[in-house]
Amino acid sequence: MHPLIVRYVVYPVHNFVQGLKGYKTVKYEKELMESQWFTPAQIEEIQQEKLRVLIVHAYKNVPFYTRLFDRLKLKPSDIKDIEDMNKLPLLRKENIRKNISAFVAKNIPKKDLKPMMSSGTTGPPIKLFKDKNRDAWRTAARHRMQKVRGSERGDKIVTIYGYSFPRKYFFQGAFLKMVKNEWVPYGYDLSEKRIGAFVKELEKYNPDFMRAWPSSVYPIAEFAGNNEIDLQPKNIWLHGEVLFRFQRKLIEKNFDCEIFDVFGLRESSVYSFECPEHTGYHLDAENGVIEVLNKNGEHVPRDVLGATVFTDFTNFATPLIRYVSEDLAVYAGGGKCPCGRGLPLVIKSVEGRFSDCLSTDDGFVLPNVVVDLFSNIKAIKNFQVIQKAKDKILVKVDKKPDFSSSDADYIVGNLQKLIKSDVSIEIEYTNLIPLTPSGKKRFVISETPPEFIRK
């Protein structure tokens, strides 16, 4: 459908219907588009007020937080600003798994509670609940990010994840493609034998923008590098996985376009995203807080690695306050970007999950370092490094015909240098390296991950 019809007819009708259902997405998006240009001090005032409202609500209506505050002899009024949040302990996934009912707000009618799940990339997904307000804020934040990247309603967008949506979603996908110019393909195959057929479908659709996981768009970028294709998106939005250096380099090169990376959680409305300046990741500060903490739970200084901790202002159904996401990032310092937005630059780089890091006697090895090692080997198609124990590593390699014993020696020798201790390294040759249940690719898995933040 013509972009202007989608922009000025389809979306206004859609927004009107959503408004009748109680969603305030349009209102929230307008607020976010304005507030991004506020001064840092003004945005901090918004954060402080929303934090106070969330804390009062959680204490009054959510059993877990009521008991927590009473046990700590705290009152909601003791949490006046962001700095006061360190009076509260960190929230772990196991806290929620043990008793989800204790996290559900008593003042929200059951009919208004919508179930949702965490991504489950590194373990069993966590079941949570959300409400219409949370969905509206999350959608508004996503729309703002799209506009930051130069996209408007009606532009043709394709979404490519690591799994193919089942056939039962075919008509839903066809409707979105026809009416909203948003195509979510089903039934596609990114294997070497069939990727060409899928690329032809993409060429026919001719998207203005692509939204994908890095490991999903990477094989298409590889195909583009080896074949002449007519596919020129204005830019590509990546999220859902760590964007490794070799992936960004090849995707940008072969598509000859700008990449925008996003860091966030399925269970949260708080995003951190790149703008065209690419000086770091802006925080969706009106929706929440992302702290970057060291092992002792203290805030790290600028340019230092730490664990990310989320507080979401938007979900009153199951509030997440100081929620440990089990991700690692380098803190950017919270300064202002040259783009002029008042949204603080909180993240400098996203480095992976806790369980993506190899344990060593004197610390850990980040996944980027391991992946860089393998990206230098041209004779492999795919790989996965699994740390079974601190002194035992299994390397799965999908090799090309020209893979040699010198490549195997290179892998073993360099991994041993990284670990810096006696370690048994076994190489298993296989073309079956599974994705996670959610369809994501993991290059490094540690079954004995380092402790990045104390219990």
C-alpha positions in Angstrom: 0.0 0.0 0.0 1.2 3.5 -0.7 3.1 4.9 2.3 1.0 8.1 2.5 -2.2 6.1 2.7 -0.8 4.0 5.5 0.5 7.1 7.3 -2.6 9.3 7.0 -5.4 6.8 6.8 -4.5 3.3 8.1 -2.6 4.4 11.2 -5.1 7.1 12.3 -7.9 4.5 12.1 -5.8 2.0 14.0 -4.9 4.5 16.7 -8.5 5.5 17.1 -9.6 1.9 17.6 -6.7 1.3 20.0 -7.7 4.4 21.9 -11.3 3.0 22.3 -9.7 -0.1 23.8 -7.8 2.0 26.4 -4.4 2.2 24.8 -2.8 5.7 25.1 0.0 5.0 22.6 -0.5 8.2 20.6 -0.4 10.4 23.7 2.7 8.7 25.1 4.5 8.9 21.7 3.8 12.6 21.5 5.2 13.0 25.0 8.4 11.0 24.2 9.0 12.9 20.9 8.9 16.2 22.9 10.8 15.1 26.0 13.8 13.7 24.2 14.8 17.3 23.5 14.4 18.3 27.2 17.5 19.2 29.2 19.1 16.4 31.2 17.9 18.1 34.4 14.3 18.1 33.1 14.5 14.5 32.1 15.9 13.6 35.5 12.9 15.3 37.1 10.6 13.1 35.1 12.5 10.1 36.2 12.4 11.0 39.9 8.6 11.6 39.8 7.9 8.4 38.0 10.2 6.4 40.3 8.3 7.8 43.4 5.0 6.9 41.9 6.2 3.4 41.1 7.6 2.8 44.6 4.4 3.9 46.3 2.4 1.7 44.0 4.7 -1.3 44.6 4.6 -0.9 48.4 0.9 -0.6 48.6 -0.2 -3.2 46.0 2.6 -5.8 45.4 3.1 -8.3 48.2 6.8 -8.9 47.5 7.7 -5.2 47.8 5.4 -4.7 50.8 7.3 -7.5 52.7 10.6 -6.2 51.4 10.2 -2.6 52.6 8.8 -3.8 56.0 11.7 -6.2 56.5 14.2 -3.4 55.6 12.3 -0.9 57.8 11.9 1.4 54.8 9.0 3.6 53.7 8.3 4.6 50.1 9.2 8.2 51.1 12.8 6.9 51.8 13.2 6.5 48.0 13.2 10.1 46.9 15.5 9.9 43.9 17.6 7.6 41.7 20.5 7.7 44.2 18.2 6.3 46.9 17.6 3.1 44.9 20.7 1.6 46.3 18.8 1.2 49.6 16.9 -1.6 47.8 18.5 -5.0 47.1 18.8 -6.4 43.6 16.0 -8.4 42.1 17.0 -11.8 40.7 15.2 -13.9 38.2 15.1 -16.8 40.7 13.2 -14.4 43.1 10.4 -14.2 40.5 10.5 -17.8 39.6 10.0 -18.9 43.2 6.8 -17.0 43.7 5.4 -15.1 40.7 2.1 -14.4 42.5 3.9 -12.2 45.0 4.9 -9.9 42.2 1.4 -9.3 40.8 -0.3 -6.1 41.8 -3.5 -6.7 43.8 -5.2 -3.5 42.6 -5.2 -4.4 38.9 -8.2 -6.5 37.8 -7.4 -10.0 36.5 -9.1 -9.3 33.2 -6.6 -6.5 32.6 -3.5 -8.7 33.3 -1.8 -10.0 30.1 0.8 -12.8 30.5 4.2 -12.3 29.0 7.5 -14.2 29.0 11.1 -13.3 29.2 13.2 -14.4 26.1 14.6 -17.5 27.8 17.9 -17.1 25.9 20.0 -18.6 28.7 17.5 -20.5 30.8 13.8 -21.2 31.4 11.7 -18.1 30.5 10.2 -16.1 33.4 6.4 -15.7 33.3 5.3 -12.1 34.1 2.2 -10.0 33.6 1.7 -6.6 31.9 -1.2 -4.2 31.3 -2.3 -1.9 28.6 -0.4 1.0 29.9 2.9 -0.9 29.8 2.2 -2.0 26.2 1.4 1.6 25.2 4.6 3.0 26.6 6.7 0.2 25.0 5.1 0.8 21.6 5.6 4.5 21.9 9.3 4.0 22.8 9.7 1.8 19.8 8.0 4.3 17.5 10.3 7.0 18.8 13.4 4.9 18.0 12.1 4.3 14.5 11.8 8.0 13.9 15.3 8.6 15.3 16.5 6.3 12.5 14.6 8.2 9.9 11.6 5.9 9.5 8.0 7.1 9.3 4.7 5.3 9.4 4.0 3.6 6.1 7.7 3.0 5.2 8.2 -0.6 4.1 9.8 -2.7 6.9 10.8 -6.4 7.0 11.4 -8.2 10.3 13.8 -11.2 10.2 14.4 -13.3 13.3 16.3 -16.5 13.9 13.1 -18.6 13.5 10.4 -18.7 10.9 6.9 -17.8 12.1 4.5 -20.8 11.9 2.1 -21.1 9.0 -0.8 -20.3 11.3 0.4 -16.7 11.4 0.4 -16.4 7.6 -2.8 -14.4 7.3 -1.8 -12.1 10.2 1.5 -11.5 8.4 -0.1 -11.0 5.1 -2.5 -8.5 6.6 0.3 -6.4 8.2 2.3 -6.5 4.9 -0.7 -5.3 2.9 -2.2 -2.8 5.3 0.8 -1.5 7.3 3.7 -2.2 5.0 5.3 -4.3 7.8 6.3 -7.7 6.6 7.1 -10.6 9.0 7.9 -13.5 6.7 6.9 -17.0 7.5 8.3 -20.3 6.3 11.7 -18.9 5.2 15.0 -20.9 5.3 18.4 -19.3 5.6 20.3 -22.4 4.8 22.9 -22.3 2.0 20.6 -24.2 -0.4 17.5 -22.1 0.1 18.6 -18.6 1.1 18.7 -17.5 -2.5 14.9 -18.1 -2.8 14.3 -16.0 0.3 16.5 -13.2 -0.9 14.4 -13.1 -4.1 11.3 -12.5 -1.9 13.1 -9.7 -0.1 14.1 -8.1 -3.5 10.5 -8.3 -4.6 9.2 -6.6 -1.4 12.1 -4.0 -1.6 12.0 -2.9 2.1 13.0 0.6 3.1 14.2 -0.7 6.4 15.2 -4.1 7.9 14.7 -5.1 11.5 16.5 -8.3 12.6 18.7 -10.2 15.0 22.4 -10.0 14.0 22.7 -13.7 13.4 19.6 -13.6 11.2 20.6 -10.9 8.8 24.3 -11.9 8.7 23.8 -14.9 6.3 21.8 -12.6 4.0 24.7 -10.1 4.1 27.1 -12.9 3.3 24.9 -13.9 0.3 24.9 -10.3 -0.8 28.7 -10.2 -0.8 28.9 -13.2 -3.1 26.0 -12.4 -5.4 24.6 -9.4 -7.1 21.3 -8.6 -5.4 18.9 -5.7 -5.6 18.4 -5.0 -2.0 19.3 -1.5 -0.6 17.6 -0.7 2.8 18.2 2.8 4.0 19.4 1.3 7.3 19.1 -1.8 9.4 17.9 -2.1 13.0 19.5 -4.9 15.1 18.5 -6.1 18.5 17.9 -9.3 20.5 21.5 -10.5 20.4 25.0 -9.1 21.0 26.2 -7.4 17.8 29.7 -8.7 17.3 32.4 -6.7 15.5 32.7 -9.1 12.6 28.9 -9.0 12.1 28.6 -5.3 12.1 31.6 -4.9 9.7 30.3 -7.3 7.1 26.6 -6.2 7.3 27.5 -2.6 6.9 29.9 -3.3 4.1 27.7 -5.6 2.0 24.5 -3.7 2.4 26.3 -0.3 2.2 24.1 1.2 4.8 24.0 2.4 8.4 23.4 0.0 11.4 21.5 0.9 14.5 21.9 -1.4 17.5 19.4 -1.6 20.4 19.8 -3.0 23.9 16.7 -4.0 25.9 14.7 -6.9 27.4 11.5 -8.5 26.3 10.2 -8.2 29.8 10.9 -4.4 30.0 9.9 -1.2 28.3 13.3 0.4 28.9 15.5 0.5 25.9 19.0 1.8 25.2 19.6 2.7 21.5 22.0 4.2 19.1 21.2 7.5 17.3 22.9 8.7 14.0 25.9 10.0 16.0 26.8 6.5 17.2 28.5 7.9 20.3 26.9 5.3 22.6 23.4 4.1 23.5 20.8 6.6 24.6 18.6 5.6 27.6 14.8 5.7 27.2 15.0 7.6 30.5 11.3 8.5 30.7 10.5 4.8 30.9 13.1 3.7 33.4 16.6 3.3 34.6 19.6 1.1 33.6 22.3 0.9 36.2 25.7 -0.6 35.5 27.2 -2.2 38.6 30.4 -3.9 39.7 30.6 -7.2 41.6 29.9 -5.4 44.9 26.7 -3.7 43.6 28.4 -0.3 43.2 28.0 1.9 40.2 31.0 1.6 37.9 32.8 4.7 36.5 32.8 5.7 32.9 34.4 3.2 30.4 34.2 0.3 32.9 32.4 -3.0 32.4 29.6 -3.9 34.7 26.3 -5.8 35.1 23.1 -4.1 33.9 20.2 -3.6 36.3 16.8 -2.5 35.0 14.0 -0.5 36.7 10.9 -0.2 34.6 8.5 2.7 35.4 5.8 1.5 33.0 4.7 -1.9 34.2 2.5 -1.7 37.3 1.2 -5.2 36.8 4.4 -6.9 37.9 6.9 -4.1 38.7 10.6 -4.8 38.1 12.7 -2.7 40.4 16.5 -3.2 40.2 16.1 -6.3 38.1 19.4 -8.0 37.2 19.2 -8.7 33.5 22.4 -10.9 33.5 23.9 -8.8 30.8 27.2 -7.0 30.7 27.9 -3.5 29.3 30.5 -0.8 29.4 29.1 2.3 31.1 29.2 5.5 28.9 29.1 8.0 31.8 25.6 9.3 31.4 26.6 12.4 29.4 24.9 14.2 26.6 25.1 13.3 23.0 26.2 15.7 20.2 22.8 15.0 18.6 21.3 17.4 21.2 18.9 14.9 22.9 18.8 15.1 26.6 18.4 11.4 26.9 21.6 10.3 28.7 24.3 8.1 27.0 24.3 5.2 29.5 25.8 2.3 27.5 29.0 2.5 25.6 29.0 -1.1 24.3 27.0 -4.2 25.0 29.3 -7.1 25.8 27.1 -10.2 26.3 25.4 -12.3 28.9 27.0 -13.6 32.1 26.9 -17.1 30.6 28.6 -15.9 27.4 31.8 -15.4 29.3 34.5 -18.0 29.8 35.7 -18.5 33.4 39.5 -18.3 34.1 41.6 -18.6 37.3 42.1 -14.9 37.3 38.7 -13.7 36.0 36.9 -14.2 32.7 37.1 -13.8 28.9 34.5 -11.8 27.2 32.6 -13.4 24.2 33.8 -10.7 21.8 37.4 -11.8 22.4 36.5 -15.4 21.7 34.4 -14.6 18.6 37.2 -12.4 17.2 39.5 -15.4 17.4 37.2 -17.5 15.2 36.3 -14.8 12.8 39.9 -14.9 11.6 39.5 -18.5 10.4 38.1 -18.5 6.9 37.7 -22.3 6.7 34.7 -22.6 9.1 31.0 -22.0 8.5 29.9 -21.9 12.0 31.2 -22.6 15.6 30.2 -22.7 19.2 32.5 -22.8 22.3 31.0 -24.5 25.3 32.8 -24.3 28.7 31.8 -27.5 30.5 34.0 -26.8 33.5 36.7 -24.3 34.3 39.3 -26.8 32.9 37.2 -28.3 30.1 36.0 -26.8 26.8 34.1 -28.3 23.9 34.4 -26.5 20.5 31.8 -27.4 17.9 33.0 -26.6 14.4 31.1 -26.7 11.1 34.1 -26.8 8.8 34.5 -26.0 5.2 36.4 -28.5 2.8 39.6 -26.5 3.2 39.7 -26.7 7.0 43.1 -28.1 8.0 44.9 -29.4 11.1 46.7 -26.0 11.3 43.2 -24.4 11.8 42.5 -26.8 14.6 45.9 -26.1 16.2 45.2 -22.4 15.9 41.9 -22.8 17.8 43.3 -24.9 20.6 46.5 -22.8 21.0 44.7 -19.5 21.1 42.0 -20.7 23.5 44.6 -21.9 25.8 46.3 -18.5 25.7 43.0 -16.9 26.6 42.3 -19.1 29.5 45.9 -18.9 30.8 45.7 -22.2 32.7 45.6 -25.9 32.0 42.5 -26.7 30.1 41.3 -29.7 28.1 40.0 -28.5 24.7 38.1 -31.0 22.5 37.0 -30.1 18.9 33.8 -31.8 17.6 33.1 -31.5 13.9 29.4 -31.2 13.2 27.0 -29.3 10.9 24.3 -29.3 13.7 24.9 -26.4 16.0 21.4 -25.7 17.4 19.8 -22.3 18.1 18.3 -21.5 21.5 14.6 -22.4 22.0 13.8 -18.8 21.1 15.8 -19.0 17.8 18.9 -17.1 18.8 22.5 -18.0 18.1 25.0 -18.4 20.9 28.7 -18.5 19.9 29.9 -18.9 23.5 28.2 -20.8 26.3 29.7 -21.1 29.8 28.1 -23.8 32.0 30.3 -22.4 34.9 29.9 -18.6 34.3 31.9 -16.1 36.4 30.2 -14.3 39.2 29.7 -10.7 38.0 27.5 -9.5 40.8 27.4 -11.0 44.3 24.2 -12.6 45.6 
